Amino acid sequence: MFAVIMAGGQGTRFWPKSRKPKPKQFLDIIGDETMIRRTIDRLTPVIPKEKIYAVVNASHLQDTISQTGLSEDSIIVEPIGRNTAPCIGLAALYIQRKDPEGVMIALPADHHIEDQQAFLKTLLAAEEVAQSIGYLVTLGTEPKYPATGFGYIEKGELLGESGSKEFFKVRRFTEKPDLSTAIEFVADGNFLWNSGIFVWKVSAILEQIKTHLPSLYKGLMKIRGAIGTDREREAISEVYSNIESISIDYGIMEKSDITAVIPSDFGWNDVGSWASLDEVLPKDKDGNILIGKCISLGTKDTVVYGKDKLIATLGLDGIVVVDTGDAILISRKDKCQDVKKIVERLEKEGMDEYL
Amino acid sequence: MFAVIMAGGQGTRFWPKSRKPKPKQFLDIIGDETMIRRTIDRLTPVIPKEKIYAVVNASHLQDTISQTGLSEDSIIVEPIGRNTAPCIGLAALYIQRKDPEGVMIALPADHHIEDQQAFLKTLLAAEEVAQSIGYLVTLGTEPKYPATGFGYIEKGELLGESGSKEFFKVRRFTEKPDLSTAIEFVADGNFLWNSGIFVWKVSAILEQIKTHLPSLYKGLMKIRGAIGTDREREAISEVYSNIESISIDYGIMEKSDITAVIPSDFGWNDVGSWASLDEVLPKDKDGNILIGKCISLGTKDTVVYGKDKLIATLGLDGIVVVDTGDAILISRKDKCQDVKKIVERLEKEGMDEYL
């Protein structure tokens, strides 16, 4: 089994800590190690490092090398981000050269997983499913609450069992729902959170790209001939400058009829915004997460992510504070998804020093 | 007329900007000049600078000289703060030496006054009242709303008119009321905000101290003999180390039967906390006061008092943010009175670098 770590994201929702030169996945937002490093370390008990690839933006090549210990050969460089479908297609080409019948896991660089053992067990089960029936397999996780920030997967018929884990045909993928829909989903019992972790044979995913995203497939074929030659970079740049930016979920998973899901429970969280720290870091008795030098009086349900400065809070409820030295973010917790709007504003106003 | 500017306060409710070495009155919290400087400049059209005294803590002598342009002779140094009654009694001694029949105005160093002309007019009327009938005169200001952060004065019988301004006997002084009482006061029409600005003959106030605070009077008499000699500092220190800390309101005004009030309307505010900036600085269309480099999205009724750093706010309502470089305060607006509790906590935890 090969792994492809998708590390091309911008992490704008983690501004002001996440910046263009060092987005979220290259930061140690939770814990002592960077998220990309944690993602790799989580895999190495079952996938040797030489079978792990990272797909990154050109500007992050050096950070990726220094943080991950991956060899430069294992780092696939995108000249520009085009969402997950091109990223996965490109990585599939590299794996195909090594092992045309290989199975690959594609996963984001910046997720949190609580229970590594359970995760790896699910992964091995998924590998077996992908290998045996040729399906595109998603790891679905049991919803803990009616989240509106995650996509959902509805289970269809039971396809079988692998390594004591049942796997199901996917009835449908749904995008982030509104709250009342999310409540229905959770009550229904047939819906799982979409972890964004996929397992499939490279041949299967390339075949599905050919069917559902033919122009991407054409571009990939142009690249395939150039890999390993002097023209490799140039070919990728040329294709990327013209292909559509599209997610694997929307471009393939929602359209394919060979998708399967393995329900699991390994404490997954996509760590999608500052507010999600609530779900992955321990809280004090008032429901606060206070990192750095803090004094908090009459404050509850609040996240303070400090740096060197003293941060004093008084009477706050449901607020997120992030200090990075040159910038401070103060947001209502339920508005943290909109942090990207601040980044957009900074771009619009040419305040590049904060991007 | 002489003026005594009481500048011995600690300004803890303006932490983190107000610090022990430089409390509120020595800062330019509103506008370009320090509050003590503005207080002096406001007076000089009617009181020459050589008749203006400042009472300050020993540690602020140099700042007072450099910020006010007062001569060292005009700066009365307290070794330790003992609230306003000892401060006023001490200053009265100095003025008495210059002019036993002099009238003095006693006022805090850190108030905001919108309409200087109206203020000076009221002051001159008060001087006349103090001179003619020997009363302790307070400037009362028409309440604009049922404030719970100010003391109130209830008007009694009309005593007369001075410079087209009516003046009344004081029926009673009341401390900061609760909201329902404040609402009653405002509805009643006979209540005024207590500005903490007093006008009286030095002989009258010393006489009243003799009557109502005899032990303070005794201490003052010890100091009187030492003023102008080598023993001056020592005598003040000795007396201050033993006298009670008590306010002029509680110690004299609430007990004296020769108190008068002149109702006026000169846009007074005591600038008692960060939240009060709302009342003295202009707001944008969302009710925000944004000072410094700010981006505010979906934010209303919020004060951001920045320094060098970018401060981005998202979805805030009724919050105060103050950044001073080494410390950040984030408080609910209606909890700003409790900022002093943060200072207490810092003291308790020995975090002296933030005091």
Chai-1 contact restraints between the chains, C-beta under 6 A:
chainA,res_idxA,chainB,res_idxB,connection_type,confidence,min_distance_angstrom,max_distance_angstrom,comment,restraint_id
A,I295,B,I342,contact,1.0,0.0,6.0,A-B,restraint_1
A,I295,B,R345,contact,1.0,0.0,6.0,A-B,restraint_2
A,L297,B,K341,contact,1.0,0.0,6.0,A-B,restraint_3
A,K309,B,D326,contact,1.0,0.0,6.0,A-B,restraint_4
A,K309,B,A327,contact,1.0,0.0,6.0,A-B,restraint_5
A,K309,B,I328,contact,1.0,0.0,6.0,A-B,restraint_6
A,L310,B,A327,contact,1.0,0.0,6.0,A-B,restraint_7
A,L310,B,Y354,contact,1.0,0.0,6.0,A-B,restraint_8
A,I311,B,I328,contact,1.0,0.0,6.0,A-B,restraint_9
A,A312,B,L329,contact,1.0,0.0,6.0,A-B,restraint_10
A,A312,B,I342,contact,1.0,0.0,6.0,A-B,restraint_11
A,T313,B,I330,contact,1.0,0.0,6.0,A-B,restraint_12
A,L314,B,S331,contact,1.0,0.0,6.0,A-B,restraint_13
A,L314,B,K335,contact,1.0,0.0,6.0,A-B,restraint_14
A,L314,B,D338,contact,1.0,0.0,6.0,A-B,restraint_15
A,G315,B,R332,contact,1.0,0.0,6.0,A-B,restraint_16
A,G315,B,K335,contact,1.0,0.0,6.0,A-B,restraint_17
A,V321,B,I330,contact,1.0,0.0,6.0,A-B,restraint_18
A,D326,B,K309,contact,1.0,0.0,6.0,A-B,restraint_19
A,A327,B,K309,contact,1.0,0.0,6.0,A-B,restraint_20
A,A327,B,L310,contact,1.0,0.0,6.0,A-B,restraint_21
A,I328,B,K309,contact,1.0,0.0,6.0,A-B,restraint_22
A,I328,B,I311,contact,1.0,0.0,6.0,A-B,restraint_23
A,L329,B,A312,contact,1.0,0.0,6.0,A-B,restraint_24
A,I330,B,T313,contact,1.0,0.0,6.0,A-B,restraint_25
A,I330,B,V321,contact,1.0,0.0,6.0,A-B,restraint_26
A,I330,B,I330,contact,1.0,0.0,6.0,A-B,restraint_27
A,S331,B,L314,contact,1.0,0.0,6.0,A-B,restraint_28
A,R332,B,G315,contact,1.0,0.0,6.0,A-B,restraint_29
A,K335,B,L314,contact,1.0,0.0,6.0,A-B,restraint_30
A,K335,B,G315,contact,1.0,0.0,6.0,A-B,restraint_31
A,D338,B,L314,contact,1.0,0.0,6.0,A-B,restraint_32
A,K341,B,L297,contact,1.0,0.0,6.0,A-B,restraint_33
A,I342,B,I295,contact,1.0,0.0,6.0,A-B,restraint_34
A,I342,B,A312,contact,1.0,0.0,6.0,A-B,restraint_35
A,R345,B,I295,contact,1.0,0.0,6.0,A-B,restraint_36
A,Y354,B,L310,contact,1.0,0.0,6.0,A-B,restraint_37
